[in-house]
Every structure is written in structure tokens, then in C-alpha cells.
Amino acid sequence: MLSISSRDGRTQTLSYDANGRLSTQSPMTPGVHSASPTMAPAASVQ
């Protein structure tokens, strides 16, 4: 599990699906998937 804090202070949770693809799940934008590094400049493994 990877927790990412974006510039606007929101936190996104990254997880891998059954096919090994990276999916981004944000509580602020449910259903929207993004793996763009520009949306998450500060990442910390927890």
C-alpha cells in the first residue's frame, strides 16, 4: 500500500489490481483512476 500526499493536501491510496496494474483511489474523486506522477509530487511508503 502506498500513501501519497498531493500538493493540495489530499491523500490518495495506490493499490494494485489482480492484473498487477497500478490504480489510484482518491476519497475526493471516487471512481477516478490516475497514475500520473505530476498529481503526486510527494510520495511516502507506509
TORDREN-490879 format. One record per atom (N, C-alpha, C): atom name; x, y, z. Coordinates in steps of 0.1 Angstrom, whole numbers, plus 5000, padded with zeros to 4 digits. Layout:
// TORDREN-490879
<site at="CA" c1="X" c2="Y" c3="Z"/>
...
// end
This chain:
// TORDREN-490879
<site at="N" c1="5009" c2="4988" c3="5000"/>
<site at="CA" c1="5000" c2="5000" c3="5000"/>
<site at="C" c1="5009" c2="5012" c3="5000"/>
<site at="N" c1="5005" c2="5022" c3="4992"/>
<site at="CA" c1="5013" c2="5034" c3="4991"/>
<site at="C" c1="5004" c2="5046" c3="4993"/>
<site at="N" c1="5008" c2="5054" c3="5003"/>
<site at="CA" c1="5000" c2="5066" c3="5006"/>
<site at="C" c1="5007" c2="5079" c3="5000"/>
<site at="N" c1="4999" c2="5086" c3="4992"/>
<site at="CA" c1="5005" c2="5098" c3="4986"/>
<site at="C" c1="4998" c2="5111" c3="4990"/>
<site at="N" c1="5006" c2="5121" c3="4994"/>
<site at="CA" c1="5000" c2="5134" c3="4997"/>
<site at="C" c1="5003" c2="5143" c3="4985"/>
<site at="N" c1="4992" c2="5149" c3="4979"/>
<site at="CA" c1="4994" c2="5158" c3="4968"/>
<site at="C" c1="4996" c2="5172" c3="4973"/>
<site at="N" c1="4998" c2="5181" c3="4964"/>
<site at="CA" c1="5001" c2="5195" c3="4967"/>
<site at="C" c1="4989" c2="5201" c3="4975"/>
<site at="N" c1="4977" c2="5198" c3="4971"/>
<site at="CA" c1="4966" c2="5204" c3="4978"/>
<site at="C" c1="4962" c2="5198" c3="4991"/>
<site at="N" c1="4970" c2="5188" c3="4996"/>
<site at="CA" c1="4968" c2="5182" c3="5009"/>
<site at="C" c1="4960" c2="5170" c3="5009"/>
<site at="N" c1="4954" c2="5166" c3="4997"/>
<site at="CA" c1="4946" c2="5154" c3="4997"/>
<site at="C" c1="4955" c2="5142" c3="4997"/>
<site at="N" c1="4950" c2="5131" c3="5002"/>
<site at="CA" c1="4957" c2="5119" c3="5003"/>
<site at="C" c1="4951" c2="5108" c3="4994"/>
<site at="N" c1="4959" c2="5102" c3="4985"/>
<site at="CA" c1="4955" c2="5092" c3="4976"/>
<site at="C" c1="4961" c2="5078" c3="4980"/>
<site at="N" c1="4954" c2="5068" c3="4978"/>
<site at="CA" c1="4959" c2="5054" c3="4982"/>
<site at="C" c1="4961" c2="5047" c3="4969"/>
<site at="N" c1="4973" c2="5042" c3="4967"/>
<site at="CA" c1="4976" c2="5034" c3="4955"/>
<site at="C" c1="4975" c2="5019" c3="4958"/>
<site at="N" c1="4970" c2="5012" c3="4949"/>
<site at="CA" c1="4969" c2="4997" c3="4951"/>
<site at="C" c1="4970" c2="4990" c3="4937"/>
<site at="N" c1="4974" c2="4978" c3="4938"/>
<site at="CA" c1="4975" c2="4970" c3="4925"/>
<site at="C" c1="4963" c2="4961" c3="4924"/>
<site at="N" c1="4957" c2="4960" c3="4911"/>
<site at="CA" c1="4946" c2="4952" c3="4909"/>
<site at="C" c1="4951" c2="4937" c3="4906"/>
<site at="N" c1="4942" c2="4928" c3="4903"/>
<site at="CA" c1="4945" c2="4914" c3="4901"/>
<site at="C" c1="4955" c2="4913" c3="4889"/>
<site at="N" c1="4956" c2="4922" c3="4880"/>
<site at="CA" c1="4964" c2="4921" c3="4868"/>
<site at="C" c1="4978" c2="4928" c3="4871"/>
<site at="N" c1="4980" c2="4933" c3="4883"/>
<site at="CA" c1="4992" c2="4940" c3="4886"/>
<site at="C" c1="4993" c2="4954" c3="4881"/>
<site at="N" c1="4982" c2="4960" c3="4877"/>
<site at="CA" c1="4982" c2="4974" c3="4872"/>
<site at="C" c1="4980" c2="4983" c3="4884"/>
<site at="N" c1="4986" c2="4995" c3="4884"/>
<site at="CA" c1="4985" c2="5004" c3="4895"/>
<site at="C" c1="4973" c2="5012" c3="4893"/>
<site at="N" c1="4965" c2="5012" c3="4904"/>
<site at="CA" c1="4952" c2="5020" c3="4904"/>
<site at="C" c1="4952" c2="5030" c3="4915"/>
<site at="N" c1="4948" c2="5042" c3="4913"/>
<site at="CA" c1="4948" c2="5053" c3="4923"/>
<site at="C" c1="4934" c2="5055" c3="4928"/>
<site at="N" c1="4932" c2="5054" c3="4941"/>
<site at="CA" c1="4918" c2="5055" c3="4946"/>
<site at="C" c1="4919" c2="5068" c3="4955"/>
<site at="N" c1="4912" c2="5078" c3="4952"/>
<site at="CA" c1="4911" c2="5090" c3="4960"/>
<site at="C" c1="4897" c2="5092" c3="4966"/>
<site at="N" c1="4896" c2="5094" c3="4979"/>
<site at="CA" c1="4883" c2="5096" c3="4985"/>
<site at="C" c1="4876" c2="5109" c3="4980"/>
<site at="N" c1="4884" c2="5118" c3="4975"/>
<site at="CA" c1="4878" c2="5131" c3="4970"/>
<site at="C" c1="4872" c2="5129" c3="4956"/>
<site at="N" c1="4878" c2="5119" c3="4949"/>
<site at="CA" c1="4873" c2="5117" c3="4935"/>
<site at="C" c1="4871" c2="5102" c3="4933"/>
<site at="N" c1="4860" c2="5097" c3="4938"/>
<site at="CA" c1="4857" c2="5082" c3="4937"/>
<site at="C" c1="4855" c2="5078" c3="4923"/>
<site at="N" c1="4861" c2="5067" c3="4919"/>
<site at="CA" c1="4859" c2="5061" c3="4906"/>
<site at="C" c1="4869" c2="5067" c3="4896"/>
<site at="N" c1="4876" c2="5077" c3="4900"/>
<site at="CA" c1="4886" c2="5082" c3="4890"/>
<site at="C" c1="4900" c2="5076" c3="4893"/>
<site at="N" c1="4906" c2="5070" c3="4882"/>
<site at="CA" c1="4918" c2="5063" c3="4884"/>
<site at="C" c1="4929" c2="5071" c3="4876"/>
<site at="N" c1="4940" c2="5073" c3="4883"/>
<site at="CA" c1="4951" c2="5081" c3="4877"/>
<site at="C" c1="4964" c2="5076" c3="4883"/>
<site at="N" c1="4974" c2="5074" c3="4875"/>
<site at="CA" c1="4988" c2="5071" c3="4880"/>
<site at="C" c1="4998" c2="5081" c3="4876"/>
<site at="N" c1="4993" c2="5094" c3="4874"/>
<site at="CA" c1="5001" c2="5104" c3="4869"/>
<site at="C" c1="5010" c2="5109" c3="4881"/>
<site at="N" c1="5024" c2="5109" c3="4879"/>
<site at="CA" c1="5033" c2="5113" c3="4889"/>
<site at="C" c1="5032" c2="5128" c3="4892"/>
<site at="N" c1="5027" c2="5136" c3="4882"/>
<site at="CA" c1="5026" c2="5150" c3="4884"/>
<site at="C" c1="5015" c2="5154" c3="4894"/>
<site at="N" c1="5006" c2="5144" c3="4897"/>
<site at="CA" c1="4995" c2="5147" c3="4906"/>
<site at="C" c1="4999" c2="5143" c3="4920"/>
<site at="N" c1="5011" c2="5137" c3="4921"/>
<site at="CA" c1="5015" c2="5132" c3="4935"/>
<site at="C" c1="5030" c2="5135" c3="4936"/>
<site at="N" c1="5034" c2="5147" c3="4938"/>
<site at="CA" c1="5049" c2="5150" c3="4939"/>
<site at="C" c1="5055" c2="5145" c3="4952"/>
<site at="N" c1="5048" c2="5143" c3="4962"/>
<site at="CA" c1="5054" c2="5138" c3="4975"/>
<site at="C" c1="5048" c2="5124" c3="4978"/>
<site at="N" c1="5056" c2="5114" c3="4977"/>
<site at="CA" c1="5051" c2="5100" c3="4980"/>
<site at="C" c1="5059" c2="5094" c3="4991"/>
<site at="N" c1="5053" c2="5087" c3="5000"/>
<site at="CA" c1="5059" c2="5081" c3="5011"/>
<site at="C" c1="5054" c2="5067" c3="5013"/>
<site at="N" c1="5063" c2="5057" c3="5014"/>
<site at="CA" c1="5058" c2="5043" c3="5015"/>
<site at="C" c1="5055" c2="5041" c3="5030"/>
<site at="N" c1="5043" c2="5036" c3="5033"/>
<site at="CA" c1="5039" c2="5033" c3="5046"/>
<site at="C" c1="5036" c2="5019" c3="5049"/>
// end
